[in-house]
C-alpha cells in the first residue's frame, strides 16, 4: 500500500481503506503478553541492565 505518489488526500484515504479491508486479519495478542501501559513499571534501573 504505497500511497507516496498520490497527492489528493481523499484519494489516498480511499486507497488505504480498501487495502485495510483486503488485508488478512491480525492475530490476537497472546494471553501472557501485556500491552505497554499494562507492563510492570520499574522505579530505578542501573545502567546496562534490561528494563524488564
C-alpha distance matrix in Angstrom:
0.0 3.8 6.1 9.1 10.9 11.1 14.4 15.2 14.6 15.0 12.7 9.9 11.0 11.3 7.8 6.8 10.0 9.7 6.6 9.0 11.9 10.9 10.2 13.6 15.7 16.3 19.9 22.6 23.9 27.1 30.3 31.7 28.8 29.3 26.6 27.2 29.6 31.5 32.2 35.8 36.4 38.6 41.4 42.2 40.8 42.6 40.7 39.2 38.8 35.8 34.9 35.0
3.8 0.0 3.8 5.6 7.6 8.7 12.0 13.7 13.6 14.8 12.5 9.5 11.7 12.6 9.3 8.8 12.5 12.6 10.1 12.4 15.4 14.6 14.0 17.3 19.3 19.6 23.0 25.6 26.6 29.7 33.0 34.1 31.0 31.2 28.4 28.6 30.9 33.2 33.7 37.1 37.4 39.3 41.9 42.4 41.1 42.6 40.4 39.1 39.0 36.3 35.5 36.0
6.1 3.8 0.0 3.8 5.5 5.4 8.4 9.9 9.8 11.4 9.3 6.1 9.0 10.3 7.7 7.8 11.5 12.2 10.7 12.9 15.8 15.7 15.7 19.3 20.9 21.4 25.0 27.2 28.2 31.6 34.6 35.8 32.6 32.5 29.4 29.4 31.3 33.9 34.7 38.1 38.1 40.2 42.6 43.2 42.1 43.9 41.7 40.7 40.7 38.0 36.9 37.5
9.1 5.6 3.8 0.0 3.8 5.6 7.7 10.5 10.9 13.4 11.6 8.7 11.8 13.6 11.4 11.4 15.1 16.0 14.4 16.4 19.5 19.3 19.0 22.4 24.0 24.1 27.5 29.7 30.3 33.6 36.7 37.5 34.1 33.9 30.7 30.3 32.3 35.0 35.6 38.8 38.5 40.3 42.5 42.9 41.7 43.2 40.8 39.8 40.2 37.8 36.8 37.8
10.9 7.6 5.5 3.8 0.0 3.8 6.3 9.4 11.1 13.3 11.0 9.2 12.8 14.0 11.8 12.9 16.5 16.8 15.7 18.3 20.9 20.6 20.8 24.4 26.3 26.8 30.3 32.7 33.6 36.8 39.9 40.9 37.6 37.5 34.3 33.9 35.9 38.7 39.3 42.5 42.3 44.1 46.3 46.6 45.4 46.9 44.5 43.5 43.9 41.5 40.6 41.6
11.1 8.7 5.4 5.6 3.8 0.0 3.8 5.8 7.7 9.6 7.3 6.0 9.8 10.8 9.4 11.0 14.1 14.7 14.4 16.9 19.2 19.4 20.1 23.8 25.5 26.3 30.0 32.1 33.2 36.7 39.6 40.8 37.6 37.2 34.0 33.7 35.4 38.2 39.1 42.5 42.3 44.4 46.6 47.2 46.2 48.0 45.8 45.0 45.1 42.6 41.4 42.3
14.4 12.0 8.4 7.7 6.3 3.8 0.0 3.8 6.3 9.0 8.0 7.4 10.7 12.4 12.0 13.3 16.1 17.2 17.4 19.4 21.7 22.4 23.1 26.8 28.1 28.8 32.5 34.3 35.2 38.8 41.5 42.6 39.3 38.6 35.2 34.7 36.1 39.0 40.1 43.3 42.9 44.9 46.9 47.5 46.7 48.5 46.4 45.8 46.1 43.8 42.4 43.4
15.2 13.7 9.9 10.5 9.4 5.8 3.8 0.0 3.8 5.7 5.4 6.2 8.8 10.1 10.8 12.4 14.4 15.8 16.7 18.5 20.4 21.5 22.7 26.4 27.5 28.4 32.2 33.8 35.0 38.6 41.2 42.6 39.3 38.5 35.1 34.8 35.9 38.8 40.2 43.5 43.2 45.5 47.4 48.3 47.8 49.9 47.9 47.5 47.6 45.1 43.4 44.3
14.6 13.6 9.8 10.9 11.1 7.7 6.3 3.8 0.0 3.8 5.5 5.1 6.2 8.7 10.0 10.6 12.3 14.5 15.4 16.5 18.6 20.2 21.1 24.6 25.3 26.0 29.7 31.1 32.1 35.8 38.2 39.6 36.3 35.3 31.8 31.5 32.4 35.4 36.9 40.2 39.9 42.3 44.2 45.3 45.0 47.2 45.5 45.1 45.0 42.5 40.6 41.4
15.0 14.8 11.4 13.4 13.3 9.6 9.0 5.7 3.8 0.0 3.8 5.4 5.1 6.2 8.7 9.9 10.6 12.5 14.3 15.3 16.7 18.6 20.0 23.6 24.2 25.4 29.1 30.5 31.9 35.7 37.9 39.6 36.6 35.7 32.3 32.4 33.2 35.9 37.7 41.2 41.1 43.8 45.8 47.2 46.9 49.3 47.7 47.3 47.0 44.2 42.3 42.7
12.7 12.5 9.3 11.6 11.0 7.3 8.0 5.4 5.5 3.8 0.0 3.8 5.4 5.0 6.3 8.6 9.9 10.8 12.4 14.3 15.6 16.8 18.5 22.2 23.3 24.8 28.6 30.4 32.0 35.6 38.2 40.0 37.0 36.4 33.2 33.5 34.6 37.2 38.8 42.3 42.4 45.0 47.3 48.4 47.9 50.1 48.4 47.7 47.4 44.6 42.9 43.3
9.9 9.5 6.1 8.7 9.2 6.0 7.4 6.2 5.1 5.4 3.8 0.0 3.8 5.4 5.2 6.2 8.7 10.1 10.7 12.3 14.4 15.6 16.5 20.2 21.3 22.3 26.1 27.9 29.2 32.8 35.5 37.0 33.9 33.4 30.2 30.3 31.6 34.2 35.6 39.1 39.2 41.6 43.9 45.0 44.4 46.5 44.7 44.0 43.7 40.9 39.3 39.8
11.0 11.7 9.0 11.8 12.8 9.8 10.7 8.8 6.2 5.1 5.4 3.8 0.0 3.8 5.5 5.1 6.1 8.7 9.8 10.5 12.4 14.3 15.3 18.8 19.3 20.4 24.1 25.5 27.0 30.7 33.1 34.8 31.9 31.2 27.9 28.3 29.3 31.8 33.5 37.1 37.3 40.0 42.3 43.6 43.2 45.6 44.1 43.5 42.9 40.0 38.2 38.4
11.3 12.6 10.3 13.6 14.0 10.8 12.4 10.1 8.7 6.2 5.0 5.4 3.8 0.0 3.8 5.5 5.2 6.3 8.6 9.9 10.8 12.5 14.4 17.9 18.8 20.6 24.3 26.0 27.9 31.6 34.0 36.1 33.3 32.9 29.9 30.6 31.8 34.0 35.8 39.4 39.9 42.7 45.2 46.6 46.1 48.5 47.1 46.3 45.6 42.6 40.8 40.8
7.8 9.3 7.7 11.4 11.8 9.4 12.0 10.8 10.0 8.7 6.3 5.2 5.5 3.8 0.0 3.8 5.5 5.3 6.2 8.7 10.1 10.7 12.3 16.1 17.6 19.2 23.0 25.2 27.0 30.6 33.3 35.2 32.5 32.4 29.5 30.3 31.8 33.9 35.4 39.1 39.6 42.2 44.9 46.1 45.3 47.5 45.8 44.8 44.2 41.2 39.7 39.7
6.8 8.8 7.8 11.4 12.9 11.0 13.3 12.4 10.6 9.9 8.6 6.2 5.1 5.5 3.8 0.0 3.8 5.5 5.1 6.1 8.7 9.9 10.5 14.1 15.1 16.3 20.0 22.0 23.6 27.2 29.9 31.7 28.8 28.7 25.7 26.5 28.0 30.2 31.6 35.3 35.8 38.5 41.1 42.4 41.7 43.9 42.4 41.4 40.7 37.6 36.0 36.0
10.0 12.5 11.5 15.1 16.5 14.1 16.1 14.4 12.3 10.6 9.9 8.7 6.1 5.2 5.5 3.8 0.0 3.8 5.4 5.1 6.3 8.7 10.0 13.2 13.7 15.5 19.2 20.9 22.9 26.5 29.0 31.1 28.5 28.3 25.5 26.6 27.9 29.8 31.6 35.3 36.1 39.0 41.7 43.3 42.8 45.2 44.0 43.1 42.1 38.9 37.1 36.7
9.7 12.6 12.2 16.0 16.8 14.7 17.2 15.8 14.5 12.5 10.8 10.1 8.7 6.3 5.3 5.5 3.8 0.0 3.8 5.4 5.1 6.3 8.7 12.1 13.5 15.9 19.5 21.7 24.1 27.5 30.2 32.5 30.1 30.3 27.8 29.2 30.6 32.3 34.0 37.7 38.8 41.6 44.5 46.0 45.3 47.6 46.3 45.1 44.1 40.8 39.3 38.8
6.6 10.1 10.7 14.4 15.7 14.4 17.4 16.7 15.4 14.3 12.4 10.7 9.8 8.6 6.2 5.1 5.4 3.8 0.0 3.8 5.4 5.1 6.1 9.9 11.7 13.6 17.4 19.8 22.0 25.4 28.3 30.4 27.9 28.3 25.9 27.2 29.1 30.7 32.0 35.7 36.8 39.5 42.4 43.7 42.8 45.0 43.5 42.1 41.2 37.9 36.6 36.1
9.0 12.4 12.9 16.4 18.3 16.9 19.4 18.5 16.5 15.3 14.3 12.3 10.5 9.9 8.7 6.1 5.1 5.4 3.8 0.0 3.8 5.5 5.2 8.4 9.1 10.8 14.5 16.6 18.8 22.3 25.0 27.2 24.8 25.1 22.6 24.1 25.8 27.3 28.8 32.6 33.8 36.6 39.6 41.1 40.4 42.7 41.5 40.3 39.1 35.7 34.2 33.5
11.9 15.4 15.8 19.5 20.9 19.2 21.7 20.4 18.6 16.7 15.6 14.4 12.4 10.8 10.1 8.7 6.3 5.1 5.4 3.8 0.0 3.8 5.6 8.1 8.8 11.6 15.1 17.1 19.9 23.2 25.7 28.3 26.3 26.8 24.6 26.5 28.0 29.1 30.9 34.7 36.2 39.1 42.2 43.9 43.2 45.7 44.7 43.4 42.0 38.5 36.9 36.0
10.9 14.6 15.7 19.3 20.6 19.4 22.4 21.5 20.2 18.6 16.8 15.6 14.3 12.5 10.7 9.9 8.7 6.3 5.1 5.5 3.8 0.0 3.8 6.6 8.9 11.9 15.2 17.9 20.7 23.7 26.6 29.1 27.1 28.1 26.2 28.1 30.0 31.0 32.4 36.2 37.7 40.5 43.7 45.2 44.2 46.5 45.3 43.7 42.4 38.9 37.7 36.7
10.2 14.0 15.7 19.0 20.8 20.1 23.1 22.7 21.1 20.0 18.5 16.5 15.3 14.4 12.3 10.5 10.0 8.7 6.1 5.2 5.6 3.8 0.0 3.8 6.4 8.6 12.0 14.9 17.5 20.5 23.5 25.8 23.8 24.8 23.0 25.0 27.1 28.0 29.2 32.9 34.5 37.2 40.5 41.9 40.8 42.9 41.7 40.1 38.8 35.3 34.1 33.1
13.6 17.3 19.3 22.4 24.4 23.8 26.8 26.4 24.6 23.6 22.2 20.2 18.8 17.9 16.1 14.1 13.2 12.1 9.9 8.4 8.1 6.6 3.8 0.0 3.8 6.4 9.1 12.3 15.2 17.8 20.8 23.3 21.7 23.2 21.9 24.2 26.5 26.9 27.9 31.6 33.6 36.3 39.7 41.2 40.1 42.3 41.2 39.5 37.9 34.2 33.2 31.8
15.7 19.3 20.9 24.0 26.3 25.5 28.1 27.5 25.3 24.2 23.3 21.3 19.3 18.8 17.6 15.1 13.7 13.5 11.7 9.1 8.8 8.9 6.4 3.8 0.0 3.8 6.5 9.1 12.2 15.0 17.7 20.4 18.9 20.1 18.9 21.6 23.5 23.7 25.0 28.8 30.8 33.8 37.2 38.9 38.0 40.4 39.7 38.1 36.3 32.6 31.2 29.6
16.3 19.6 21.4 24.1 26.8 26.3 28.8 28.4 26.0 25.4 24.8 22.3 20.4 20.6 19.2 16.3 15.5 15.9 13.6 10.8 11.6 11.9 8.6 6.4 3.8 0.0 3.8 6.5 8.9 11.9 14.9 17.3 15.4 16.8 15.6 18.2 20.4 20.6 21.6 25.3 27.4 30.2 33.7 35.3 34.3 36.7 36.0 34.4 32.5 28.8 27.5 25.9
19.9 23.0 25.0 27.5 30.3 30.0 32.5 32.2 29.7 29.1 28.6 26.1 24.1 24.3 23.0 20.0 19.2 19.5 17.4 14.5 15.1 15.2 12.0 9.1 6.5 3.8 0.0 3.8 6.4 8.7 11.8 14.3 13.0 14.9 14.6 17.7 19.9 19.4 20.2 23.8 26.2 29.0 32.6 34.3 33.3 35.6 35.2 33.5 31.3 27.5 26.3 24.3
22.6 25.6 27.2 29.7 32.7 32.1 34.3 33.8 31.1 30.5 30.4 27.9 25.5 26.0 25.2 22.0 20.9 21.7 19.8 16.6 17.1 17.9 14.9 12.3 9.1 6.5 3.8 0.0 3.8 6.3 8.7 11.6 10.6 12.2 12.2 15.6 17.4 16.5 17.7 21.1 23.8 26.8 30.4 32.4 31.7 34.3 34.2 32.8 30.3 26.5 24.9 22.6
23.9 26.6 28.2 30.3 33.6 33.2 35.2 35.0 32.1 31.9 32.0 29.2 27.0 27.9 27.0 23.6 22.9 24.1 22.0 18.8 19.9 20.7 17.5 15.2 12.2 8.9 6.4 3.8 0.0 3.8 6.4 8.4 6.9 8.6 9.0 12.4 14.5 13.3 14.1 17.5 20.3 23.1 26.7 28.7 28.0 30.6 30.6 29.2 26.6 22.8 21.2 18.9
27.1 29.7 31.6 33.6 36.8 36.7 38.8 38.6 35.8 35.7 35.6 32.8 30.7 31.6 30.6 27.2 26.5 27.5 25.4 22.3 23.2 23.7 20.5 17.8 15.0 11.9 8.7 6.3 3.8 0.0 3.8 5.6 5.5 8.5 10.3 13.8 15.8 13.9 14.1 17.0 20.1 22.7 26.4 28.3 27.4 29.9 30.2 28.6 25.7 22.0 20.7 17.8
30.3 33.0 34.6 36.7 39.9 39.6 41.5 41.2 38.2 37.9 38.2 35.5 33.1 34.0 33.3 29.9 29.0 30.2 28.3 25.0 25.7 26.6 23.5 20.8 17.7 14.9 11.8 8.7 6.4 3.8 0.0 3.8 5.7 7.9 10.6 14.1 15.4 12.7 13.2 15.7 19.2 22.0 25.5 27.7 27.3 29.9 30.7 29.4 26.2 22.6 21.0 17.8
31.7 34.1 35.8 37.5 40.9 40.8 42.6 42.6 39.6 39.6 40.0 37.0 34.8 36.1 35.2 31.7 31.1 32.5 30.4 27.2 28.3 29.1 25.8 23.3 20.4 17.3 14.3 11.6 8.4 5.6 3.8 0.0 3.8 6.4 9.8 12.7 14.2 11.3 10.8 12.9 16.4 18.9 22.5 24.5 23.9 26.4 27.3 26.0 22.7 19.2 17.7 14.4
28.8 31.0 32.6 34.1 37.6 37.6 39.3 39.3 36.3 36.6 37.0 33.9 31.9 33.3 32.5 28.8 28.5 30.1 27.9 24.8 26.3 27.1 23.8 21.7 18.9 15.4 13.0 10.6 6.9 5.5 5.7 3.8 0.0 3.8 6.6 9.4 11.5 9.4 8.7 11.5 14.6 17.2 20.9 22.8 22.1 24.7 25.2 24.0 20.9 17.3 15.5 12.7
29.3 31.2 32.5 33.9 37.5 37.2 38.6 38.5 35.3 35.7 36.4 33.4 31.2 32.9 32.4 28.7 28.3 30.3 28.3 25.1 26.8 28.1 24.8 23.2 20.1 16.8 14.9 12.2 8.6 8.5 7.9 6.4 3.8 0.0 3.8 6.5 7.9 5.6 5.7 9.0 11.9 14.9 18.4 20.7 20.5 23.5 24.3 23.6 20.5 17.0 14.6 12.0
26.6 28.4 29.4 30.7 34.3 34.0 35.2 35.1 31.8 32.3 33.2 30.2 27.9 29.9 29.5 25.7 25.5 27.8 25.9 22.6 24.6 26.2 23.0 21.9 18.9 15.6 14.6 12.2 9.0 10.3 10.6 9.8 6.6 3.8 0.0 3.8 5.7 5.3 6.3 10.1 12.0 15.3 18.6 20.8 20.7 23.8 24.2 23.7 21.1 17.7 14.9 13.2
27.2 28.6 29.4 30.3 33.9 33.7 34.7 34.8 31.5 32.4 33.5 30.3 28.3 30.6 30.3 26.5 26.6 29.2 27.2 24.1 26.5 28.1 25.0 24.2 21.6 18.2 17.7 15.6 12.4 13.8 14.1 12.7 9.4 6.5 3.8 0.0 3.8 5.4 5.4 8.8 9.7 12.7 15.8 17.9 17.8 21.0 21.3 21.1 18.8 15.6 12.6 11.7
29.6 30.9 31.3 32.3 35.9 35.4 36.1 35.9 32.4 33.2 34.6 31.6 29.3 31.8 31.8 28.0 27.9 30.6 29.1 25.8 28.0 30.0 27.1 26.5 23.5 20.4 19.9 17.4 14.5 15.8 15.4 14.2 11.5 7.9 5.7 3.8 0.0 3.8 5.7 8.4 8.9 12.5 15.1 17.7 18.5 22.0 22.7 23.1 20.7 17.8 14.4 13.6
31.5 33.2 33.9 35.0 38.7 38.2 39.0 38.8 35.4 35.9 37.2 34.2 31.8 34.0 33.9 30.2 29.8 32.3 30.7 27.3 29.1 31.0 28.0 26.9 23.7 20.6 19.4 16.5 13.3 13.9 12.7 11.3 9.4 5.6 5.3 5.4 3.8 0.0 3.8 6.6 8.6 12.3 15.2 18.0 18.8 22.3 23.4 23.6 20.7 17.7 14.4 12.7
32.2 33.7 34.7 35.6 39.3 39.1 40.1 40.2 36.9 37.7 38.8 35.6 33.5 35.8 35.4 31.6 31.6 34.0 32.0 28.8 30.9 32.4 29.2 27.9 25.0 21.6 20.2 17.7 14.1 14.1 13.2 10.8 8.7 5.7 6.3 5.4 5.7 3.8 0.0 3.8 6.2 9.5 12.8 15.3 15.6 18.9 20.1 20.1 17.1 14.0 10.8 8.9
35.8 37.1 38.1 38.8 42.5 42.5 43.3 43.5 40.2 41.2 42.3 39.1 37.1 39.4 39.1 35.3 35.3 37.7 35.7 32.6 34.7 36.2 32.9 31.6 28.8 25.3 23.8 21.1 17.5 17.0 15.7 12.9 11.5 9.0 10.1 8.8 8.4 6.6 3.8 0.0 3.8 6.6 9.9 12.6 13.3 16.7 18.4 18.8 15.6 13.1 9.8 7.9
36.4 37.4 38.1 38.5 42.3 42.3 42.9 43.2 39.9 41.1 42.4 39.2 37.3 39.9 39.6 35.8 36.1 38.8 36.8 33.8 36.2 37.7 34.5 33.6 30.8 27.4 26.2 23.8 20.3 20.1 19.2 16.4 14.6 11.9 12.0 9.7 8.9 8.6 6.2 3.8 0.0 3.8 6.7 9.5 10.7 14.4 16.2 17.2 14.4 12.5 8.8 8.4
38.6 39.3 40.2 40.3 44.1 44.4 44.9 45.5 42.3 43.8 45.0 41.6 40.0 42.7 42.2 38.5 39.0 41.6 39.5 36.6 39.1 40.5 37.2 36.3 33.8 30.2 29.0 26.8 23.1 22.7 22.0 18.9 17.2 14.9 15.3 12.7 12.5 12.3 9.5 6.6 3.8 0.0 3.8 6.0 7.1 10.8 13.0 14.4 11.6 10.6 7.3 7.8
41.4 41.9 42.6 42.5 46.3 46.6 46.9 47.4 44.2 45.8 47.3 43.9 42.3 45.2 44.9 41.1 41.7 44.5 42.4 39.6 42.2 43.7 40.5 39.7 37.2 33.7 32.6 30.4 26.7 26.4 25.5 22.5 20.9 18.4 18.6 15.8 15.1 15.2 12.8 9.9 6.7 3.8 0.0 3.8 6.8 10.4 13.0 15.3 13.1 13.0 10.1 11.3
42.2 42.4 43.2 42.9 46.6 47.2 47.5 48.3 45.3 47.2 48.4 45.0 43.6 46.6 46.1 42.4 43.3 46.0 43.7 41.1 43.9 45.2 41.9 41.2 38.9 35.3 34.3 32.4 28.7 28.3 27.7 24.5 22.8 20.7 20.8 17.9 17.7 18.0 15.3 12.6 9.5 6.0 3.8 0.0 3.8 6.9 9.7 12.3 10.7 11.6 9.6 11.6
40.8 41.1 42.1 41.7 45.4 46.2 46.7 47.8 45.0 46.9 47.9 44.4 43.2 46.1 45.3 41.7 42.8 45.3 42.8 40.4 43.2 44.2 40.8 40.1 38.0 34.3 33.3 31.7 28.0 27.4 27.3 23.9 22.1 20.5 20.7 17.8 18.5 18.8 15.6 13.3 10.7 7.1 6.8 3.8 0.0 3.8 6.3 8.6 7.0 8.4 7.3 9.9
42.6 42.6 43.9 43.2 46.9 48.0 48.5 49.9 47.2 49.3 50.1 46.5 45.6 48.5 47.5 43.9 45.2 47.6 45.0 42.7 45.7 46.5 42.9 42.3 40.4 36.7 35.6 34.3 30.6 29.9 29.9 26.4 24.7 23.5 23.8 21.0 22.0 22.3 18.9 16.7 14.4 10.8 10.4 6.9 3.8 0.0 3.8 6.4 6.0 9.0 9.4 12.2
40.7 40.4 41.7 40.8 44.5 45.8 46.4 47.9 45.5 47.7 48.4 44.7 44.1 47.1 45.8 42.4 44.0 46.3 43.5 41.5 44.7 45.3 41.7 41.2 39.7 36.0 35.2 34.2 30.6 30.2 30.7 27.3 25.2 24.3 24.2 21.3 22.7 23.4 20.1 18.4 16.2 13.0 13.0 9.7 6.3 3.8 0.0 3.8 5.6 8.7 9.8 13.1
39.2 39.1 40.7 39.8 43.5 45.0 45.8 47.5 45.1 47.3 47.7 44.0 43.5 46.3 44.8 41.4 43.1 45.1 42.1 40.3 43.4 43.7 40.1 39.5 38.1 34.4 33.5 32.8 29.2 28.6 29.4 26.0 24.0 23.6 23.7 21.1 23.1 23.6 20.1 18.8 17.2 14.4 15.3 12.3 8.6 6.4 3.8 0.0 3.8 6.9 9.3 12.2
38.8 39.0 40.7 40.2 43.9 45.1 46.1 47.6 45.0 47.0 47.4 43.7 42.9 45.6 44.2 40.7 42.1 44.1 41.2 39.1 42.0 42.4 38.8 37.9 36.3 32.5 31.3 30.3 26.6 25.7 26.2 22.7 20.9 20.5 21.1 18.8 20.7 20.7 17.1 15.6 14.4 11.6 13.1 10.7 7.0 6.0 5.6 3.8 0.0 3.8 6.4 8.8
35.8 36.3 38.0 37.8 41.5 42.6 43.8 45.1 42.5 44.2 44.6 40.9 40.0 42.6 41.2 37.6 38.9 40.8 37.9 35.7 38.5 38.9 35.3 34.2 32.6 28.8 27.5 26.5 22.8 22.0 22.6 19.2 17.3 17.0 17.7 15.6 17.8 17.7 14.0 13.1 12.5 10.6 13.0 11.6 8.4 9.0 8.7 6.9 3.8 0.0 3.8 5.7
34.9 35.5 36.9 36.8 40.6 41.4 42.4 43.4 40.6 42.3 42.9 39.3 38.2 40.8 39.7 36.0 37.1 39.3 36.6 34.2 36.9 37.7 34.1 33.2 31.2 27.5 26.3 24.9 21.2 20.7 21.0 17.7 15.5 14.6 14.9 12.6 14.4 14.4 10.8 9.8 8.8 7.3 10.1 9.6 7.3 9.4 9.8 9.3 6.4 3.8 0.0 3.8
35.0 36.0 37.5 37.8 41.6 42.3 43.4 44.3 41.4 42.7 43.3 39.8 38.4 40.8 39.7 36.0 36.7 38.8 36.1 33.5 36.0 36.7 33.1 31.8 29.6 25.9 24.3 22.6 18.9 17.8 17.8 14.4 12.7 12.0 13.2 11.7 13.6 12.7 8.9 7.9 8.4 7.8 11.3 11.6 9.9 12.2 13.1 12.2 8.8 5.7 3.8 0.0
